[in-house]
Amino acid sequence: MITLGNLAALMKTGLHRAIFVSTILLFPLQIAAQTTVTLSGGDAGQGLTLDPAKVLFAYSLNATGSTTVQGVTFVPLTLGSLFTTTLDPFAASQNSANDNALRALLQGVTWDQGGGSPIQTTFSGLVPHGQYQLNVLQWSAQYATREQAIVVNGSLVAITTVTLGSETAQNTYFNTYANASGQIDFLMKQSDFYGGAGHQDGVIVNALVLSSVNAVPEPSTYAAIFGAVVLGFAAYKRRRAA
């Protein structure tokens, strides 16, 4: 990873490499590969670990009220259609306050009606080009396994073959970046819209969490950094010529 700490060393290799480095810095907006893990309970380390100081948005889709898990309050967000279930996503032995709160959250299952009611929302008010982590919590209860596509700011994050069965709740998470307007546009659709060939039965999702990762300077800041690099390199050349 290229950091400001090693730019000085890079300057010694020539101005053209400093320009190359700065170009890399100016366009860091790729999305990290997604990871899917099993949710075995609501406590930290059981598939979902939340830091209240970093969580910016926590949505429980189509909930009738707020739910607090690990000190983070999930508020309702109306998307798709809600189905409720009394099936249990966790083992009966999982009965802490966090377990019970996440259990109740997952027992509200949101479906996109086979694509007729898109699972789509926009996170706004973010730092332009800032880095964030998005968690997508999924459990389908008695509904079928399906293949789903996750799309952020118009780019496909992944086509995920997820086993959404009554005994398996899942957390799919990845790092991404806000766009130049300080927004992250989130969309979930059937994977066949993006070339997926797995079972298609619409999209199921329960909750979304967006957290800050690292403050990433805006492009204007990078331009100032690059200007400092150029000036430093010029001073370095003058010293060598003296």
C-alpha positions in Angstrom: 0.0 0.0 0.0 1.3 3.4 -0.9 1.4 5.9 1.9 2.6 9.4 2.5 5.4 8.0 4.6 7.1 6.3 1.6 6.6 9.1 -1.0 9.9 10.6 0.0 11.7 7.4 -1.0 9.7 7.2 -4.2 10.8 10.7 -5.2 14.4 9.6 -5.4 13.5 7.3 -8.3 12.5 10.2 -10.5 9.6 12.6 -11.2 7.8 10.4 -13.6 7.4 7.8 -10.8 6.1 10.4 -8.4 3.5 11.3 -11.0 2.6 7.6 -11.4 2.2 7.3 -7.6 0.0 10.4 -7.4 -2.2 9.0 -10.2 -2.8 5.9 -8.1 -3.6 8.0 -5.1 -6.1 10.1 -7.1 -8.1 7.1 -8.1 -8.5 4.7 -5.1 -12.2 4.1 -5.6 -12.3 0.4 -6.2 -14.6 -1.8 -4.1 -13.0 -4.5 -2.0 -14.1 -8.1 -2.5 -17.1 -9.2 -0.3 -16.9 -11.7 2.5 -19.9 -13.8 3.7 -19.9 -15.2 7.2 -22.5 -17.1 9.3 -24.4 -15.2 12.0 -24.5 -17.5 15.0 -25.7 -14.9 17.5 -25.9 -11.2 18.2 -22.8 -10.7 20.3 -19.5 -9.4 18.9 -17.5 -12.1 17.3 -20.5 -14.2 16.3 -20.6 -13.0 12.7 -21.2 -9.3 13.3 -19.1 -6.9 15.3 -20.3 -3.3 15.6 -18.5 -0.2 16.8 -21.1 2.4 17.8 -18.5 5.2 17.3 -18.2 4.2 13.6 -21.7 3.1 12.6 -23.4 5.9 10.6 -26.5 4.1 9.4 -28.2 1.0 10.7 -31.4 0.0 9.1 -33.9 -2.8 10.0 -35.9 -3.3 6.8 -39.7 -2.8 7.3 -39.4 -3.0 11.1 -42.2 -1.5 13.2 -39.8 0.0 15.7 -36.1 0.4 16.6 -33.8 -2.4 17.8 -30.5 -2.0 19.6 -27.7 -4.5 19.0 -24.2 -4.1 20.5 -25.0 -0.5 21.4 -26.1 0.4 17.8 -29.8 1.3 17.2 -31.3 -0.1 14.0 -34.1 2.1 12.7 -36.9 1.1 10.3 -36.4 1.5 6.5 -39.3 0.7 4.3 -38.3 -1.3 1.2 -39.9 -4.3 -0.6 -42.4 -6.4 1.2 -42.2 -7.7 4.8 -42.8 -11.3 5.9 -42.5 -12.3 9.5 -41.6 -15.7 10.9 -41.4 -17.4 14.3 -38.6 -19.6 13.2 -35.3 -19.1 15.0 -32.1 -18.1 13.2 -30.0 -19.0 16.3 -29.6 -21.9 18.6 -31.9 -21.8 21.6 -28.8 -21.4 23.9 -28.1 -18.0 22.3 -30.1 -15.9 24.6 -28.2 -12.8 25.5 -29.7 -9.3 25.1 -27.8 -8.9 21.8 -28.9 -12.4 20.7 -32.5 -11.7 21.3 -32.4 -8.2 19.7 -30.7 -9.6 16.5 -33.1 -12.6 16.5 -36.1 -10.3 16.5 -34.5 -8.2 13.7 -33.9 -11.2 11.5 -37.4 -12.6 12.0 -38.6 -9.7 9.8 -37.7 -10.9 6.3 -37.9 -8.4 3.4 -38.5 -9.7 -0.1 -38.4 -7.7 -3.4 -41.4 -9.5 -4.8 -39.3 -11.1 -7.5 -37.9 -7.8 -8.6 -41.1 -5.9 -8.6 -40.2 -3.8 -5.5 -36.4 -3.2 -5.6 -34.2 -3.3 -2.6 -32.6 0.0 -3.2 -31.5 2.9 -1.1 -28.9 5.8 -1.0 -26.7 6.6 1.9 -26.1 10.4 1.8 -24.1 13.0 3.7 -20.9 11.1 3.5 -17.3 12.3 2.8 -16.8 12.4 -1.0 -14.6 9.5 -1.9 -14.5 8.4 1.8 -14.1 4.7 2.6 -16.9 2.8 4.3 -17.9 -0.7 5.2 -21.3 -2.0 4.3 -22.8 -5.0 6.1 -25.8 -6.8 4.5 -27.6 -9.1 7.0 -29.7 -11.9 5.4 -31.9 -14.7 6.7 -34.7 -16.2 4.7 -36.3 -18.4 7.4 -38.5 -20.9 5.5 -37.9 -19.3 2.1 -35.7 -20.9 -0.6 -32.0 -20.5 -1.2 -31.4 -18.0 -4.0 -28.6 -16.3 -5.9 -28.4 -12.5 -5.5 -26.4 -9.6 -6.9 -25.1 -6.7 -4.8 -24.5 -3.4 -6.7 -23.0 -0.2 -5.3 -22.8 3.1 -7.2 -23.7 1.2 -10.4 -20.8 -1.3 -10.0 -21.4 -5.0 -9.3 -19.8 -5.9 -6.0 -20.4 -9.6 -6.4 -22.9 -12.3 -7.5 -23.3 -14.2 -4.3 -24.6 -17.7 -4.0 -25.9 -17.6 -0.5 -27.6 -20.4 1.3 -30.5 -18.6 2.9 -32.2 -21.5 4.8 -33.9 -21.6 8.1 -30.8 -22.7 9.9 -28.3 -20.2 8.3 -28.3 -16.4 8.9 -25.5 -14.6 7.1 -23.6 -11.3 7.1 -22.1 -10.2 3.7 -19.7 -7.3 4.2 -17.2 -5.3 2.0 -15.5 -2.0 1.9 -16.5 0.6 -0.6 -16.2 4.4 -1.3 -18.7 7.2 -1.5 -19.0 8.9 -4.9 -18.0 12.5 -5.6 -21.4 13.7 -4.2 -20.8 11.9 -0.9 -23.3 9.2 -1.6 -23.4 5.4 -1.8 -26.2 4.0 -3.9 -27.0 0.4 -2.8 -29.0 -2.1 -4.9 -29.8 -5.8 -4.6 -31.3 -7.7 -7.5 -31.7 -11.2 -8.8 -28.3 -12.3 -10.1 -29.6 -13.1 -13.6 -29.6 -9.4 -14.4 -25.8 -9.6 -14.1 -25.2 -13.0 -15.7 -25.9 -15.2 -12.7 -27.1 -18.7 -13.4 -28.2 -19.8 -9.9 -31.7 -20.2 -8.5 -33.7 -17.0 -8.9 -36.6 -16.1 -6.6 -36.1 -12.4 -6.0 -34.0 -10.9 -3.2 -34.2 -11.4 0.5 -32.5 -9.1 3.0 -33.1 -8.1 6.7 -30.8 -5.3 7.6 -28.1 -2.9 6.4 -25.2 -1.3 8.4 -22.9 1.4 7.0 -19.8 2.2 9.1 -16.8 4.5 8.5 -13.4 2.9 7.9 -10.8 5.5 7.2 -11.0 9.2 6.4 -9.9 9.5 2.7 -8.9 13.0 1.5 -10.9 14.5 -1.4 -9.1 14.8 -4.8 -8.3 18.4 -4.1 -6.3 17.3 -1.0 -4.5 14.7 -3.2 -3.7 17.5 -5.7 -2.1 19.5 -2.9 -0.1 16.4 -1.8 1.1 15.9 -5.3 2.1 19.6 -5.5 4.2 19.1 -2.4 5.8 16.0 -3.9 6.8 18.0 -7.1 8.2 20.8 -5.0 10.1 18.4 -2.8 11.5 16.6 -5.8 12.6 19.9 -7.3 14.3 20.9 -4.1 16.0 17.5 -4.0 17.3 17.9 -7.5 18.7 21.4 -6.7 20.5 20.0 -3.7 22.1 17.3 -5.8 23.2 19.8 -8.4 24.8 22.2 -5.8 
